[in-house]
Amino acid sequence: MELQLSRIEGALTWLQAEFSETEEMKVQNINTLIERMNMLCNALPFINNQMAIAKKKLNEAKVKAYHRVIASHKAMDEKISPMLAKDYVNSLCSNEQYAYDIAERCSRTLVHLIDALRTCISALKTERETSNYYQ
């Protein structure tokens, strides 16, 4: 499978718009909340797979960058500090790091939203049971 960065960015943008502080987050219908949670749960495997692909590409890019740094400094017979090499390699791999970061943020957002919806559903169920008990 290939990295689909535009889909990840689109998903994160959609999540931010769909689940921001709007009237839609004040839904009091358990079935609607369950549908929303199912939709998020269905998106999670794709995003987590994309995160794994991004991490693999990041690690591969870092290996190549370290080889280039080491080779160029050996050719010039110079020494480089480990911290400077690490910072330089990280800057060389900024695009790959961005892809991994955005996938990770999208995954975390999904997980947190799923947890929040689960909490809302539980609270509504408890409220319904309490209401039925007092009637």
NUFI-38918 format. One line per field, with one value per atom (N, C-alpha, C): residue number from 1; residue in three letters; atom name; y, x, z. Coordinates in nm, 2 decimals, padded with zeros to 4 digits. Each point is the difference from the previous one (the first is absolute). Layout:
rodren NUM_...
loti ALA_...
lolum CA_...
c2 Y_...
c1 X_...
c3 Z_...
END
This chain:
rodren 1_1_1_2_2_2_3_3_3_4_4_4_5_5_5_6_6_6_7_7_7_8_8_8_9_9_9_10_10_10_11_11_11_12_12_12_13_13_13_14_14_14_15_15_15_16_16_16_17_17_17_18_18_18_19_19_19_20_20_20_21_21_21_22_22_22_23_23_23_24_24_24_25_25_25_26_26_26_27_27_27_28_28_28_29_29_29_30_30_30_31_31_31_32_32_32_33_33_33_34_34_34_35_35_35_36_36_36_37_37_37_38_38_38_39_39_39_40_40_40_41_41_41_42_42_42_43_43_43_44_44_44_45_45_45_46_46_46_47_47_47_48_48_48_49_49_49_50_50_50_51_51_51_52_52_52_53_53_53_54_54_54_55_55_55_56_56_56_57_57_57_58_58_58_59_59_59_60_60_60_61_61_61_62_62_62_63_63_63_64_64_64_65_65_65_66_66_66_67_67_67_68_68_68_69_69_69_70_70_70_71_71_71_72_72_72_73_73_73_74_74_74_75_75_75_76_76_76_77_77_77_78_78_78_79_79_79_80_80_80_81_81_81_82_82_82_83_83_83_84_84_84_85_85_85_86_86_86_87_87_87_88_88_88_89_89_89_90_90_90_91_91_91_92_92_92_93_93_93_94_94_94_95_95_95_96_96_96_97_97_97_98_98_98_99_99_99_100_100_100_101_101_101_102_102_102_103_103_103_104_104_104_105_105_105_106_106_106_107_107_107_108_108_108_109_109_109_110_110_110_111_111_111_112_112_112_113_113_113_114_114_114_115_115_115_116_116_116_117_117_117_118_118_118_119_119_119_120_120_120_121_121_121_122_122_122_123_123_123_124_124_124_125_125_125_126_126_126_127_127_127_128_128_128_129_129_129_130_130_130_131_131_131_132_132_132_133_133_133_134_134_134_135_135_135
loti MET_MET_MET_GLU_GLU_GLU_LEU_LEU_LEU_GLN_GLN_GLN_LEU_LEU_LEU_SER_SER_SER_ARG_ARG_ARG_ILE_ILE_ILE_GLU_GLU_GLU_GLY_GLY_GLY_ALA_ALA_ALA_LEU_LEU_LEU_THR_THR_THR_TRP_TRP_TRP_LEU_LEU_LEU_GLN_GLN_GLN_ALA_ALA_ALA_GLU_GLU_GLU_PHE_PHE_PHE_SER_SER_SER_GLU_GLU_GLU_THR_THR_THR_GLU_GLU_GLU_GLU_GLU_GLU_MET_MET_MET_LYS_LYS_LYS_VAL_VAL_VAL_GLN_GLN_GLN_ASN_ASN_ASN_ILE_ILE_ILE_ASN_ASN_ASN_THR_THR_THR_LEU_LEU_LEU_ILE_ILE_ILE_GLU_GLU_GLU_ARG_ARG_ARG_MET_MET_MET_ASN_ASN_ASN_MET_MET_MET_LEU_LEU_LEU_CYS_CYS_CYS_ASN_ASN_ASN_ALA_ALA_ALA_LEU_LEU_LEU_PRO_PRO_PRO_PHE_PHE_PHE_ILE_ILE_ILE_ASN_ASN_ASN_ASN_ASN_ASN_GLN_GLN_GLN_MET_MET_MET_ALA_ALA_ALA_ILE_ILE_ILE_ALA_ALA_ALA_LYS_LYS_LYS_LYS_LYS_LYS_LYS_LYS_LYS_LEU_LEU_LEU_ASN_ASN_ASN_GLU_GLU_GLU_ALA_ALA_ALA_LYS_LYS_LYS_VAL_VAL_VAL_LYS_LYS_LYS_ALA_ALA_ALA_TYR_TYR_TYR_HIS_HIS_HIS_ARG_ARG_ARG_VAL_VAL_VAL_ILE_ILE_ILE_ALA_ALA_ALA_SER_SER_SER_HIS_HIS_HIS_LYS_LYS_LYS_ALA_ALA_ALA_MET_MET_MET_ASP_ASP_ASP_GLU_GLU_GLU_LYS_LYS_LYS_ILE_ILE_ILE_SER_SER_SER_PRO_PRO_PRO_MET_MET_MET_LEU_LEU_LEU_ALA_ALA_ALA_LYS_LYS_LYS_ASP_ASP_ASP_TYR_TYR_TYR_VAL_VAL_VAL_ASN_ASN_ASN_SER_SER_SER_LEU_LEU_LEU_CYS_CYS_CYS_SER_SER_SER_ASN_ASN_ASN_GLU_GLU_GLU_GLN_GLN_GLN_TYR_TYR_TYR_ALA_ALA_ALA_TYR_TYR_TYR_ASP_ASP_ASP_ILE_ILE_ILE_ALA_ALA_ALA_GLU_GLU_GLU_ARG_ARG_ARG_CYS_CYS_CYS_SER_SER_SER_ARG_ARG_ARG_THR_THR_THR_LEU_LEU_LEU_VAL_VAL_VAL_HIS_HIS_HIS_LEU_LEU_LEU_ILE_ILE_ILE_ASP_ASP_ASP_ALA_ALA_ALA_LEU_LEU_LEU_ARG_ARG_ARG_THR_THR_THR_CYS_CYS_CYS_ILE_ILE_ILE_SER_SER_SER_ALA_ALA_ALA_LEU_LEU_LEU_LYS_LYS_LYS_THR_THR_THR_GLU_GLU_GLU_ARG_ARG_ARG_GLU_GLU_GLU_THR_THR_THR_SER_SER_SER_ASN_ASN_ASN_TYR_TYR_TYR_TYR_TYR_TYR_GLN_GLN_GLN
lolum N_CA_C_N_CA_C_N_CA_C_N_CA_C_N_CA_C_N_CA_C_N_CA_C_N_CA_C_N_CA_C_N_CA_C_N_CA_C_N_CA_C_N_CA_C_N_CA_C_N_CA_C_N_CA_C_N_CA_C_N_CA_C_N_CA_C_N_CA_C_N_CA_C_N_CA_C_N_CA_C_N_CA_C_N_CA_C_N_CA_C_N_CA_C_N_CA_C_N_CA_C_N_CA_C_N_CA_C_N_CA_C_N_CA_C_N_CA_C_N_CA_C_N_CA_C_N_CA_C_N_CA_C_N_CA_C_N_CA_C_N_CA_C_N_CA_C_N_CA_C_N_CA_C_N_CA_C_N_CA_C_N_CA_C_N_CA_C_N_CA_C_N_CA_C_N_CA_C_N_CA_C_N_CA_C_N_CA_C_N_CA_C_N_CA_C_N_CA_C_N_CA_C_N_CA_C_N_CA_C_N_CA_C_N_CA_C_N_CA_C_N_CA_C_N_CA_C_N_CA_C_N_CA_C_N_CA_C_N_CA_C_N_CA_C_N_CA_C_N_CA_C_N_CA_C_N_CA_C_N_CA_C_N_CA_C_N_CA_C_N_CA_C_N_CA_C_N_CA_C_N_CA_C_N_CA_C_N_CA_C_N_CA_C_N_CA_C_N_CA_C_N_CA_C_N_CA_C_N_CA_C_N_CA_C_N_CA_C_N_CA_C_N_CA_C_N_CA_C_N_CA_C_N_CA_C_N_CA_C_N_CA_C_N_CA_C_N_CA_C_N_CA_C_N_CA_C_N_CA_C_N_CA_C_N_CA_C_N_CA_C_N_CA_C_N_CA_C_N_CA_C_N_CA_C_N_CA_C_N_CA_C_N_CA_C_N_CA_C_N_CA_C_N_CA_C_N_CA_C_N_CA_C_N_CA_C_N_CA_C_N_CA_C_N_CA_C_N_CA_C_N_CA_C_N_CA_C_N_CA_C_N_CA_C_N_CA_C_N_CA_C_N_CA_C_N_CA_C_N_CA_C_N_CA_C_N_CA_C_N_CA_C
c2 -00.12_00.12_00.12_00.11_00.12_00.11_00.09_00.11_00.10_00.03_00.09_00.12_00.09_00.11_00.10_00.02_00.09_-00.06_-00.13_-00.06_00.02_-00.01_00.02_00.14_00.09_00.15_00.03_-00.06_00.02_-00.05_-00.12_-00.06_00.09_00.05_00.08_00.13_00.06_00.13_-00.03_-00.11_-00.04_-00.02_-00.07_-00.02_00.13_00.09_00.13_00.08_-00.01_00.07_-00.07_-00.13_-00.08_00.00_-00.01_-00.02_00.12_00.12_00.12_00.04_00.10_00.05_00.05_-00.09_00.04_-00.07_00.03_-00.06_-00.15_-00.05_-00.14_-00.08_00.06_-00.07_-00.01_00.07_-00.01_-00.09_-00.10_-00.10_-00.08_-00.02_-00.07_-00.14_-00.04_-00.13_-00.10_-00.11_-00.11_-00.06_-00.03_-00.06_00.08_00.13_00.09_00.00_00.00_00.00_-00.13_-00.11_-00.13_-00.01_00.06_00.01_00.08_00.11_00.08_-00.07_-00.07_-00.08_-00.11_-00.07_-00.10_00.05_00.12_00.06_00.03_00.05_00.02_-00.12_-00.11_-00.13_-00.06_00.02_-00.05_00.08_00.12_00.08_-00.03_-00.05_-00.02_-00.10_-00.11_-00.10_00.07_00.07_00.07_00.09_00.09_00.10_-00.07_-00.10_-00.07_-00.06_-00.06_-00.06_00.11_00.11_00.11_00.05_00.00_00.04_-00.10_-00.13_-00.10_00.02_00.03_00.02_00.13_00.10_00.13_-00.03_-00.07_-00.03_-00.08_-00.10_-00.08_00.09_00.09_00.09_00.10_00.04_00.09_-00.07_-00.12_-00.08_-00.02_-00.04_-00.02_00.13_00.11_00.13_00.04_-00.03_00.02_-00.08_-00.13_-00.08_00.06_00.03_00.06_00.13_00.08_00.13_-00.02_-00.09_-00.03_-00.05_-00.09_-00.04_00.11_00.09_00.12_00.09_00.02_00.09_-00.06_-00.13_-00.07_00.00_-00.04_00.00_00.13_00.11_00.13_00.05_-00.03_00.04_-00.09_-00.12_-00.09_00.05_00.04_00.04_00.13_00.09_00.12_-00.01_-00.12_-00.03_00.09_00.02_00.08_-00.08_00.04_-00.06_00.08_-00.07_00.07_-00.05_00.09_-00.04_-00.08_-00.10_-00.08_00.09_00.10_00.09_00.08_00.05_00.07_-00.09_-00.12_-00.10_-00.03_-00.02_-00.03_00.11_00.12_00.12_00.02_-00.02_00.01_-00.11_-00.12_-00.11_00.03_00.05_00.03_00.11_00.10_00.10_-00.05_-00.09_-00.06_-00.09_-00.04_-00.09_00.07_00.13_00.07_-00.03_-00.03_-00.04_-00.13_-00.10_-00.13_00.01_00.09_00.02_00.07_00.09_00.06_-00.10_-00.09_-00.10_-00.09_-00.04_-00.08_00.08_00.12_00.08_00.02_00.03_00.03_-00.13_-00.11_-00.13_-00.03_00.02_-00.02_00.09_00.12_00.10_-00.04_-00.05_-00.04_-00.12_-00.10_-00.12_00.04_00.08_00.04_00.08_00.08_00.07_-00.10_-00.10_-00.10_-00.07_-00.04_-00.07_00.08_00.13_00.09_00.02_00.02_00.02_-00.13_-00.11_-00.13_-00.01_00.03_00.00_00.10_00.12_00.10_-00.04_-00.06_-00.05_-00.11_-00.09_-00.11_00.05_00.10_00.06_00.07_00.07_00.06_-00.11_-00.10_-00.11_-00.06_-00.03_-00.05_00.09_00.13_00.10_00.00_00.00_00.00_-00.12_-00.12_-00.12_00.00_00.05_00.02_00.09_00.11_00.10_-00.06_-00.08_-00.06_-00.10_-00.08_-00.10_00.07_00.11_00.07_00.06_00.06_00.06_-00.11_-00.11_-00.11_-00.05_00.00_-00.05_00.09_00.14_00.09_00.02_-00.06_00.02_-00.12
c1 00.08_-00.08_00.09_-00.05_00.08_-00.05_00.09_-00.04_-00.09_-00.11_-00.10_-00.02_00.10_00.01_-00.12_-00.04_-00.12_-00.12_-00.02_-00.12_00.01_00.12_00.02_-00.03_00.06_-00.02_-00.15_-00.07_-00.14_-00.08_00.04_-00.07_00.01_00.12_00.02_-00.07_-00.01_-00.07_-00.15_-00.05_-00.14_-00.03_00.08_-00.02_-00.01_00.09_00.00_-00.13_-00.04_-00.13_-00.12_00.00_-00.12_-00.02_00.11_-00.02_00.05_-00.01_00.04_-00.12_00.01_-00.10_-00.12_-00.08_-00.12_-00.12_-00.12_-00.12_00.01_00.07_00.01_00.06_00.09_00.06_-00.10_-00.11_-00.10_-00.11_00.02_-00.10_-00.04_-00.13_-00.05_-00.06_00.03_-00.06_00.11_-00.03_00.10_00.03_-00.10_00.02_00.09_-00.02_00.08_00.14_00.02_00.14_00.07_-00.08_00.06_00.04_-00.08_00.03_00.13_00.01_00.12_00.12_-00.01_00.11_00.04_-00.10_00.03_00.08_-00.04_00.07_00.15_00.02_00.14_00.08_-00.07_00.07_00.04_-00.09_00.03_00.12_00.02_00.11_00.13_00.00_00.12_00.10_-00.04_00.09_00.08_-00.07_00.07_00.10_-00.03_00.09_00.12_-00.03_00.11_00.09_-00.05_00.08_00.09_-00.06_00.07_00.11_-00.02_00.10_00.12_-00.03_00.10_00.09_-00.07_00.07_00.09_-00.06_00.08_00.12_-00.01_00.11_00.11_-00.05_00.10_00.08_-00.07_00.06_00.10_-00.04_00.08_00.13_-00.01_00.12_00.09_-00.06_00.08_00.07_-00.07_00.07_00.11_-00.02_00.10_00.13_-00.02_00.12_00.07_-00.07_00.07_00.07_-00.06_00.05_00.13_-00.01_00.12_00.12_-00.03_00.11_00.06_-00.09_00.06_00.08_-00.04_00.07_00.14_-00.01_00.13_00.09_-00.05_00.09_00.06_-00.08_00.05_00.11_-00.02_00.10_00.12_-00.01_00.12_00.08_-00.07_00.07_00.07_-00.05_00.07_00.09_00.01_00.08_-00.03_-00.13_-00.05_-00.08_-00.01_-00.08_-00.12_-00.11_-00.12_-00.05_-00.06_-00.05_-00.13_-00.03_-00.12_-00.12_-00.01_-00.12_-00.02_00.11_-00.01_-00.04_00.05_-00.04_-00.15_-00.04_-00.14_-00.09_00.03_-00.08_00.00_00.12_00.01_-00.09_00.01_-00.08_-00.15_-00.04_-00.14_-00.05_00.09_-00.04_-00.01_00.09_-00.01_-00.13_-00.05_-00.12_-00.13_00.00_-00.11_-00.14_00.01_-00.13_-00.05_00.09_-00.04_-00.05_00.07_-00.05_-00.13_-00.03_-00.13_-00.11_00.03_-00.10_-00.04_00.11_-00.02_-00.08_00.04_-00.07_-00.14_-00.03_-00.14_-00.09_00.06_-00.07_-00.02_00.10_-00.01_-00.11_00.00_-00.10_-00.14_-00.01_-00.14_-00.04_00.09_-00.03_-00.04_00.08_-00.04_-00.13_-00.03_-00.12_-00.12_00.01_-00.10_-00.02_00.11_-00.01_-00.07_00.04_-00.06_-00.15_-00.03_-00.14_-00.09_00.06_-00.07_-00.02_00.10_-00.02_-00.10_00.00_-00.10_-00.14_-00.02_-00.13_-00.05_00.10_-00.04_-00.04_00.06_-00.03_-00.14_-00.03_-00.13_-00.11_00.03_-00.10_-00.03_00.10_-00.01_-00.08_00.03_-00.08_-00.14_-00.03_-00.14_-00.08_00.07_-00.06_-00.03_00.09_-00.02_-00.11_-00.01_-00.10_-00.14_00.00_-00.13_-00.05_00.10_-00.03_-00.05_00.06_-00.04_-00.14_-00.02_-00.13_-00.11_00.03_-00.10_-00.03_00.10_-00.01_-00.09_00.01_-00.08_-00.14_-00.03_-00.13_-00.09
c3 00.00_00.00_00.00_-00.06_-00.01_00.10_00.03_00.09_-00.08_00.06_-00.06_00.09_-00.01_00.09_-00.02_-00.12_-00.02_00.06_00.01_00.06_00.15_00.06_00.14_00.04_-00.08_00.03_-00.01_-00.10_-00.02_00.11_00.05_00.12_00.12_00.02_00.12_-00.01_-00.12_-00.02_00.02_-00.05_00.02_00.15_00.07_00.14_00.08_-00.03_00.07_-00.03_-00.12_-00.04_00.06_-00.02_00.04_00.15_00.08_00.14_00.08_-00.05_00.07_00.09_00.07_00.09_-00.07_-00.05_-00.07_00.06_-00.06_00.05_-00.02_-00.10_-00.03_00.12_00.07_00.12_00.12_-00.01_00.11_-00.03_-00.08_-00.04_00.12_00.02_00.12_-00.04_-00.12_-00.06_00.01_00.07_00.02_-00.14_-00.08_-00.13_-00.09_00.00_-00.08_00.05_00.13_00.05_-00.03_00.00_-00.03_-00.15_-00.08_-00.15_-00.02_00.07_-00.01_00.05_00.11_00.05_-00.09_-00.06_-00.10_-00.12_-00.04_-00.12_00.04_00.12_00.04_00.02_00.05_00.02_-00.13_-00.10_-00.14_-00.06_00.03_-00.05_00.07_00.12_00.08_-00.07_-00.05_-00.06_-00.12_-00.08_-00.12_00.05_00.10_00.05_00.07_00.08_00.07_-00.10_-00.11_-00.10_-00.07_-00.03_-00.06_00.10_00.13_00.09_00.00_-00.01_-00.01_-00.13_-00.11_-00.12_00.01_00.06_00.01_00.09_00.11_00.09_-00.08_-00.08_-00.07_-00.10_-00.07_-00.10_00.08_00.12_00.08_00.03_00.05_00.04_-00.12_-00.11_-00.12_-00.04_00.00_-00.03_00.10_00.12_00.10_-00.02_-00.04_-00.03_-00.12_-00.10_-00.12_00.04_00.08_00.04_00.08_00.10_00.08_-00.09_-00.09_-00.09_-00.08_-00.05_-00.07_00.09_00.12_00.09_00.04_00.03_00.03_-00.12_-00.11_-00.12_-00.04_00.01_-00.03_00.10_00.12_00.10_00.00_-00.04_-00.02_-00.12_-00.10_-00.12_00.02_00.09_00.03_00.12_00.05_00.12_00.12_00.02_00.11_00.10_00.12_00.10_00.03_00.03_00.03_00.13_00.08_00.13_-00.02_00.09_-00.02_00.00_00.09_00.01_-00.13_-00.06_-00.12_-00.12_00.00_-00.10_00.01_00.12_00.02_-00.04_00.04_-00.04_-00.15_-00.06_-00.15_-00.07_00.05_-00.06_00.01_00.12_00.02_-00.09_-00.03_-00.09_-00.14_-00.04_-00.13_-00.02_00.11_-00.01_00.05_-00.02_00.05_-00.06_-00.13_-00.07_00.05_00.02_00.05_00.14_00.08_00.14_00.00_-00.09_00.00_-00.03_-00.10_-00.04_00.12_00.08_00.11_00.11_00.03_00.10_-00.03_-00.12_-00.04_00.01_-00.03_00.01_00.15_00.08_00.14_00.07_-00.04_00.06_-00.04_-00.13_-00.04_00.07_00.02_00.08_00.14_00.07_00.13_00.01_-00.10_00.00_-00.01_-00.09_-00.01_00.14_00.06_00.13_00.10_00.01_00.10_-00.02_-00.13_-00.03_00.02_-00.03_00.04_00.15_00.07_00.15_00.05_-00.06_00.04_-00.03_-00.12_-00.04_00.09_00.03_00.09_00.14_00.04_00.13_-00.01_-00.11_-00.02_00.00_-00.08_-00.01_00.14_00.08_00.13_00.09_-00.01_00.08_-00.04_-00.13_-00.04_00.04_00.00_00.04_00.15_00.08_00.14_00.03_-00.07_00.01_-00.03_-00.11_-00.04_00.11_00.05_00.10_00.13_00.04_00.12_-00.02_-00.12_-00.03_00.00_-00.05_00.00_00.14_00.08_00.14_00.08_-00.02_00.08_-00.06_-00.11_-00.06_00.04
END
